Amino acid sequence: MKNIFRICLFAIVVIGAISCEKKDTDFKKFLGDKEMVYPGVVVKPHSKPGNLRAALVWNPSSDPSISRYVIYWNNKADSVVVNSTNHNTADSITAIIPGLSEYIYSFTIYSYDAKGNRSIPLEINNVKVYGPVYQSGLTNRVYDAANPFTISENGNVKLNFLQADTTSLNVSTIIKYTNRNGEIVEKDLSPDSTSFMITDYKSGEPVSFRSGYIPVKGSIDTFYVSNYSTFPEINGISQCAKSLFREYKMNGDVGTYESGTSVSKLWDGSVGPQGYPNIFHSDGDHHLPHTFTFDMGKVYKVLTSMEETGRNCCNNPDQFEIWGIADITNAATNLSPNDNGWTSEMQAKGWTLLKDVTRNDDGQQLIKVNFDAGIPPVRYIRIRVKHVTTGDGYYSNISELTFFNDVLK
């Protein structure tokens, strides 16, 4: 009985061994007697979003047998091949995937060797791609509506912006303008700046701007707002600096009623019709027409206009001339301002009649007088009062004079 048991046990072991030997070699029918090889996988894969595209970035495998990487998406309906020439794990490989939709994607990366062996798959999920929907929600930076620009006396234009919106990742704002050579110029305003200086702006030309954003840090593309915004018109008109004005009495000029009513009262910064003695008040020794002269302190290449405000009661000029010249050398006249030959002498001495003004009111309120285009540069001003509202033959009163020039021409 014991021998029968031993014989049966031996038979089972032999059959099992034969069976195992058969199973161990069954895979050869499927692999063709080849060994299964898995190339190394990529390391630290991640993604960077773009405009209807994405960048996949990884560190290469140290496996020197890898010859290429294949990236699949859309359930392997689409793919791209990246050749491998670098096996330094400290470096990185970037693959740009173009032609995508504004969507969230999943990508699968395989490593291949030259024999076609493939690594195990490595997935990069939740890759967000941006496009026109994201772009449509972007807006340009906002200029300071209370003070959109300032113009310096040397013709520089400073554009003023509000702080950039911190909830969005603004990376750039393109400023577009025309320079004095008539060329279109584009320059960049950084996101942390609230002002931009233009040193070569051509007066009267539009200034526009368009802001750029990235959806997240590391994005490979900048998205710009579809349309440009435009600054308010910049015309370059600036008030002449009254701090430079000085009295300059010439031959034949009128005197003043007293020291407190001097010509300098005309640029003391008063607003509105003033009362005595806060006015210019001529003396009573010079019959109309009479003149007074002053120096604006510098040559203005393009004077554009003058504002004049009369006294709050009487003897306000309602007929007067404004003359100008750049260089006073040899410009003095000999004839009295009420002489019929005075005008011809002024012109012969190089003076230019900037404007012959007639007022039809009481002469008190501010009026603005625009000069004709093309007048020469001017530094010295001479006013010839021909008539006053009261009909007086000797006295004239004025509260304030203000001159303007175009610093951009």
C-alpha positions as CSV (number, residue, x, y, z in Angstrom):
1,M,0.0,0.0,0.0
2,K,2.8,2.3,0.9
3,N,4.5,1.6,-2.4
4,I,1.4,2.4,-4.4
5,F,1.2,5.8,-2.7
6,R,4.9,6.6,-3.5
7,I,4.4,5.6,-7.2
8,C,1.3,7.9,-7.5
9,L,3.1,10.9,-5.9
10,F,6.1,10.5,-8.2
11,A,3.8,10.4,-11.2
12,I,2.1,13.7,-10.2
13,V,5.5,15.4,-9.8
14,V,6.7,14.3,-13.2
15,I,3.5,15.4,-14.9
16,G,3.7,18.8,-13.1
17,A,7.2,19.4,-14.2
18,I,6.4,18.5,-17.8
19,S,3.4,20.9,-17.7
20,C,5.5,23.8,-16.2
21,E,8.2,23.4,-18.8
22,K,5.6,23.7,-21.5
23,K,4.0,26.9,-20.0
24,D,7.4,28.6,-19.5
25,T,8.1,28.4,-23.2
26,D,4.6,29.2,-24.5
27,F,5.4,33.0,-24.7
28,K,8.0,32.2,-27.4
29,K,5.2,31.5,-29.8
30,F,4.0,35.1,-29.4
31,L,7.4,36.9,-29.0
32,G,9.2,34.9,-31.7
33,D,11.8,33.7,-29.2
34,K,12.7,37.4,-28.4
35,E,13.1,38.9,-24.9
36,M,10.7,41.7,-23.9
37,V,12.6,45.1,-23.6
38,Y,11.1,48.3,-22.1
39,P,13.1,51.5,-22.8
40,G,13.4,54.0,-19.9
41,V,10.5,56.5,-19.3
42,V,10.8,60.3,-19.3
43,V,11.3,62.1,-16.0
44,K,9.4,65.1,-14.4
45,P,6.9,65.7,-17.2
46,H,4.8,68.8,-17.1
47,S,3.0,71.2,-19.5
48,K,2.8,74.9,-20.4
49,P,-0.3,76.3,-22.0
50,G,-0.4,78.4,-25.2
51,N,-2.6,79.9,-27.8
52,L,-4.3,76.9,-29.4
53,R,-1.2,74.9,-28.7
54,A,0.7,73.5,-25.7
55,A,4.2,72.7,-24.7
56,L,5.1,69.4,-23.1
57,V,8.3,69.4,-21.2
58,W,10.3,66.6,-19.6
59,N,13.7,65.5,-18.6
60,P,15.0,62.7,-20.9
61,S,15.6,59.2,-19.7
62,S,19.2,58.2,-19.1
63,D,18.6,55.1,-21.2
64,P,21.1,55.5,-24.2
65,S,19.1,53.2,-26.4
66,I,16.2,55.7,-26.7
67,S,16.0,57.1,-30.2
68,R,12.7,58.9,-30.2
69,Y,9.6,59.8,-28.1
70,V,6.1,59.6,-29.4
71,I,3.3,61.7,-28.0
72,Y,-0.4,60.6,-28.4
73,W,-3.6,62.5,-27.7
74,N,-7.3,62.3,-28.8
75,N,-7.4,58.6,-27.9
76,K,-4.2,58.1,-30.0
77,A,-5.9,59.6,-33.1
78,D,-3.2,62.3,-33.2
79,S,0.5,62.0,-32.5
80,V,3.8,63.7,-32.9
81,V,7.4,62.3,-32.9
82,V,10.3,63.9,-31.1
83,N,13.7,62.5,-32.0
84,S,16.0,61.9,-29.0
85,T,19.7,63.0,-29.1
86,N,20.1,63.9,-25.5
87,H,20.2,61.5,-22.5
88,N,21.3,63.9,-19.9
89,T,18.7,63.9,-17.2
90,A,19.7,67.4,-16.1
91,D,18.5,68.8,-19.4
92,S,15.0,69.2,-20.7
93,I,13.1,68.4,-23.9
94,T,10.2,70.5,-25.1
95,A,7.6,69.4,-27.6
96,I,5.2,72.0,-29.0
97,I,1.8,70.5,-29.9
98,P,0.1,72.8,-32.4
99,G,-3.4,72.9,-33.9
100,L,-5.3,72.3,-30.6
101,S,-8.7,73.5,-29.6
102,E,-9.5,75.6,-26.5
103,Y,-9.9,72.5,-24.3
104,I,-8.4,70.4,-21.5
105,Y,-6.2,67.6,-22.9
106,S,-4.5,64.4,-21.8
107,F,-1.3,63.3,-23.5
108,T,0.6,60.0,-23.4
109,I,4.3,59.8,-23.9
110,Y,6.2,56.6,-25.0
111,S,10.0,56.2,-25.3
112,Y,11.2,54.1,-28.3
113,D,14.5,52.5,-29.1
114,A,15.9,51.9,-32.5
115,K,14.5,48.4,-32.6
116,G,10.9,49.6,-32.0
117,N,10.7,48.6,-28.3
118,R,8.4,50.8,-26.4
119,S,8.4,52.0,-22.8
120,I,5.5,51.8,-20.5
121,P,3.2,54.8,-21.1
122,L,3.5,58.0,-19.1
123,E,0.5,60.4,-19.0
124,I,0.3,64.2,-18.7
125,N,-3.2,65.1,-17.8
126,N,-5.2,68.3,-17.3
127,V,-3.3,70.2,-20.0
128,K,-5.4,73.4,-20.5
129,V,-5.2,75.1,-23.9
130,Y,-6.4,78.7,-24.3
131,G,-7.7,80.5,-27.3
132,P,-10.3,83.1,-28.6
133,V,-12.7,82.6,-25.6
134,Y,-10.0,83.5,-23.2
135,Q,-8.8,86.4,-25.4
136,S,-12.3,87.8,-25.7
137,G,-12.4,88.5,-22.0
138,L,-9.2,90.6,-22.0
139,T,-9.3,94.4,-21.7
140,N,-6.7,97.1,-22.3
141,R,-5.0,98.9,-19.4
142,V,-6.8,102.0,-18.3
143,Y,-5.4,105.5,-18.7
144,D,-5.8,108.1,-16.0
145,A,-9.0,109.9,-17.2
146,A,-8.4,112.8,-14.8
147,N,-4.9,113.4,-16.2
148,P,-4.3,111.3,-19.3
149,F,-1.2,113.0,-20.4
150,T,1.2,115.9,-19.5
151,I,3.3,117.9,-21.9
152,S,6.6,119.4,-20.9
153,E,8.0,122.7,-22.3
154,N,10.6,120.7,-24.3
155,G,7.9,118.8,-26.1
156,N,8.0,115.5,-24.3
157,V,4.6,113.8,-23.7
158,K,4.1,111.7,-20.7
159,L,1.2,109.2,-20.9
160,N,-0.4,108.4,-17.6
161,F,-2.0,105.0,-16.7
162,L,-3.7,103.6,-13.7
163,Q,-2.1,100.6,-12.0
164,A,-2.5,97.3,-13.9
165,D,-5.2,94.9,-12.7
166,T,-3.5,92.6,-10.3
167,T,-6.1,89.8,-10.8
168,S,-4.8,89.3,-14.4
169,L,-1.3,88.6,-15.5
170,N,-0.5,91.7,-17.7
171,V,2.9,91.3,-19.2
172,S,3.0,94.1,-21.7
173,T,1.2,97.1,-23.2
174,I,2.2,98.2,-26.7
175,I,2.2,102.0,-27.2
176,K,1.7,103.0,-30.9
177,Y,2.3,106.6,-32.1
178,T,3.7,108.6,-35.0
179,N,7.1,110.3,-34.5
180,R,8.1,113.7,-35.9
181,N,9.6,112.0,-39.0
182,G,6.1,110.6,-39.8
183,E,7.1,107.0,-38.9
184,I,4.8,104.6,-36.9
185,V,6.6,103.6,-33.7
186,E,5.7,100.8,-31.3
187,K,7.2,100.7,-27.8
188,D,6.4,98.6,-24.7
189,L,5.0,99.7,-21.3
190,S,5.9,97.3,-18.5
191,P,3.1,96.1,-16.2
192,D,4.6,97.8,-13.1
193,S,4.8,101.2,-14.8
194,T,2.1,103.8,-14.7
195,S,3.6,106.3,-17.1
196,F,5.3,106.3,-20.5
197,M,7.4,109.1,-21.9
198,I,7.4,110.0,-25.7
199,T,10.2,112.3,-26.7
200,D,9.5,112.4,-30.4
201,Y,5.7,112.7,-30.7
202,K,4.2,114.3,-33.8
203,S,1.5,116.8,-32.8
204,G,-2.1,115.9,-33.6
205,E,-1.4,112.3,-34.5
206,P,-3.3,109.5,-32.6
207,V,-1.7,107.6,-29.7
208,S,-3.1,104.1,-29.2
209,F,-2.3,101.1,-27.0
210,R,-3.0,97.4,-26.7
211,S,-2.3,95.2,-23.6
212,G,-1.0,91.7,-23.5
213,Y,-1.6,88.9,-20.9
214,I,-0.6,85.4,-20.1
215,P,-3.3,83.0,-18.7
216,V,-0.9,81.5,-16.1
217,K,2.8,81.9,-15.3
218,G,4.9,79.9,-17.7
219,S,2.6,80.3,-20.6
220,I,4.4,80.0,-24.0
221,D,2.2,82.7,-25.7
222,T,1.1,86.2,-24.9
223,F,-2.6,87.0,-25.6
224,Y,-3.2,90.6,-26.8
225,V,-6.5,92.4,-26.6
226,S,-8.2,92.3,-30.1
227,N,-8.5,96.1,-30.5
228,Y,-6.4,99.1,-29.6
229,S,-7.6,101.8,-27.3
230,T,-6.9,105.4,-28.1
231,F,-5.8,108.3,-25.9
232,P,-7.6,111.6,-25.9
233,E,-6.3,114.0,-28.5
234,I,-2.9,115.3,-27.8
235,N,-2.4,118.7,-29.4
236,G,0.7,120.0,-27.7
237,I,-0.8,123.3,-26.6
238,S,0.9,124.6,-23.4
239,Q,0.7,127.8,-21.5
240,C,3.8,130.0,-21.8
241,A,5.6,130.2,-18.5
242,K,4.6,133.5,-16.8
243,S,7.5,133.1,-14.3
244,L,9.8,134.1,-17.2
245,F,7.9,137.2,-18.2
246,R,9.6,140.6,-17.6
247,E,8.8,144.2,-18.2
248,Y,10.6,145.7,-21.2
249,K,9.8,149.4,-21.8
250,M,10.6,150.7,-25.3
251,N,10.7,154.1,-26.8
252,G,7.2,155.6,-27.0
253,D,5.7,153.1,-24.6
254,V,3.1,154.3,-22.1
255,G,3.9,154.6,-18.4
256,T,1.8,153.3,-15.5
257,Y,-0.7,155.1,-13.2
258,E,1.4,154.2,-10.2
259,S,4.0,151.6,-9.3
260,G,1.3,149.2,-8.0
261,T,-0.4,149.1,-11.4
262,S,2.7,148.1,-13.5
263,V,2.8,146.0,-16.6
264,S,3.8,143.0,-14.5
265,K,0.2,142.9,-13.1
266,L,-0.6,141.3,-16.5
267,W,1.0,138.0,-15.5
268,D,0.4,137.8,-11.8
269,G,-1.9,134.8,-12.2
270,S,-5.2,136.6,-11.3
271,V,-8.4,134.9,-12.5
272,G,-11.4,136.9,-13.7
273,P,-11.8,140.7,-14.0
274,Q,-9.9,142.5,-11.2
275,G,-10.4,145.8,-9.4
276,Y,-8.0,148.6,-8.8
277,P,-5.1,148.4,-8.0
278,N,-4.7,144.7,-9.0
279,I,-4.6,145.7,-12.7
280,F,-2.4,147.2,-15.3
281,H,-3.4,150.9,-15.4
282,S,-1.7,153.2,-17.9
283,D,-0.7,156.7,-17.1
284,G,-2.6,159.7,-18.4
285,D,0.3,161.2,-20.4
286,H,0.1,159.1,-23.6
287,H,-2.8,159.6,-25.9
288,L,-4.4,156.5,-27.6
289,P,-3.2,154.6,-29.5
290,H,-0.5,153.8,-27.0
291,T,1.8,150.8,-26.5
292,F,3.5,148.7,-23.8
293,T,6.1,146.0,-24.3
294,F,7.3,142.9,-22.3
295,D,9.7,140.0,-22.6
296,M,8.3,136.5,-22.4
297,G,11.8,135.2,-21.3
298,K,12.4,132.8,-24.2
299,V,11.7,132.3,-27.9
300,Y,8.5,130.4,-28.6
301,K,8.6,128.7,-32.0
302,V,4.9,128.4,-32.4
303,L,2.7,130.8,-30.5
304,T,-0.9,129.8,-30.9
305,S,-3.2,132.1,-28.9
306,M,-3.6,134.7,-26.2
307,E,-6.2,135.2,-23.5
308,E,-7.1,138.7,-22.3
309,T,-9.2,139.7,-19.3
310,G,-10.2,143.3,-18.7
311,R,-10.8,145.3,-15.5
312,N,-14.0,144.8,-13.6
313,C,-15.4,148.2,-14.6
314,C,-13.9,150.5,-17.1
315,N,-11.3,151.6,-19.7
316,N,-11.0,148.1,-21.1
317,P,-9.5,147.8,-24.6
318,D,-12.0,146.9,-27.3
319,Q,-9.6,147.6,-30.2
320,F,-6.0,146.6,-29.9
321,E,-3.1,145.0,-31.8
322,I,-0.7,142.2,-30.7
323,W,2.8,142.4,-32.2
324,G,5.7,140.0,-31.7
325,I,9.4,139.6,-32.5
326,A,12.1,137.1,-31.6
327,D,15.1,139.4,-31.3
328,I,14.8,142.9,-30.0
329,T,18.2,144.1,-31.4
330,N,17.6,147.2,-33.5
331,A,13.8,146.7,-33.1
332,A,13.1,150.0,-31.4
333,T,10.8,152.5,-33.1
334,N,11.2,156.2,-33.2
335,L,7.6,157.3,-34.2
336,S,4.9,157.6,-31.6
337,P,2.3,154.8,-31.6
338,N,-0.4,157.3,-32.6
339,D,1.6,158.3,-35.7
340,N,0.2,157.1,-39.0
341,G,3.6,155.8,-40.0
342,W,4.1,153.7,-36.9
343,T,2.8,150.5,-38.4
344,S,5.1,150.7,-41.3
345,E,8.1,151.4,-39.1
346,M,7.2,148.4,-36.9
347,Q,7.2,146.1,-39.9
348,A,10.4,147.6,-41.2
349,K,12.0,146.9,-37.8
350,G,11.1,143.2,-38.1
351,W,7.9,143.1,-35.9
352,T,5.0,140.9,-37.0
353,L,1.4,141.8,-36.4
354,L,0.1,138.6,-34.7
355,K,-3.5,139.8,-34.4
356,D,-5.7,142.9,-34.8
357,V,-8.5,142.4,-32.2
358,T,-11.9,144.0,-31.9
359,R,-14.2,143.3,-29.0
360,N,-17.9,143.9,-29.1
361,D,-18.6,143.7,-25.3
362,D,-17.7,145.7,-22.2
363,G,-14.2,144.2,-22.4
364,Q,-14.3,142.6,-18.9
365,Q,-14.6,138.9,-19.5
366,L,-11.8,136.7,-20.7
367,I,-11.6,136.3,-24.5
368,K,-9.3,134.0,-26.4
369,V,-7.5,135.2,-29.5
370,N,-6.1,132.6,-31.9
371,F,-3.1,133.6,-34.0
372,D,-2.8,132.6,-37.7
373,A,-0.7,129.6,-38.6
374,G,2.8,130.3,-39.9
375,I,3.7,133.2,-37.7
376,P,7.5,133.4,-37.0
377,P,9.1,132.6,-33.6
378,V,8.3,135.2,-30.9
379,R,9.9,136.3,-27.6
380,Y,8.9,140.0,-27.2
381,I,5.3,141.2,-27.2
382,R,4.1,144.7,-27.9
383,I,0.4,145.6,-27.3
384,R,-1.0,148.7,-29.1
385,V,-4.3,149.8,-27.5
386,K,-6.3,151.8,-30.1
387,H,-9.6,152.3,-28.3
388,V,-11.2,151.5,-24.9
389,T,-14.9,150.8,-24.1
390,T,-15.4,154.1,-22.3
391,G,-14.1,156.1,-25.2
392,D,-11.4,157.7,-22.9
393,G,-8.5,159.1,-24.9
394,Y,-5.7,158.3,-22.4
395,Y,-6.4,155.5,-19.9
396,S,-6.4,151.7,-20.6
397,N,-6.8,148.9,-18.0
398,I,-6.2,145.2,-18.3
399,S,-6.3,142.5,-15.6
400,E,-4.4,139.5,-17.1
401,L,-2.7,138.3,-20.3
402,T,-2.0,134.6,-21.0
403,F,-0.1,133.2,-24.0
404,F,-0.1,129.7,-25.3
405,N,2.3,127.8,-27.6
406,D,2.5,124.4,-29.3
407,V,5.5,122.6,-27.8
408,L,5.2,119.7,-30.3
409,K,5.9,121.7,-33.4
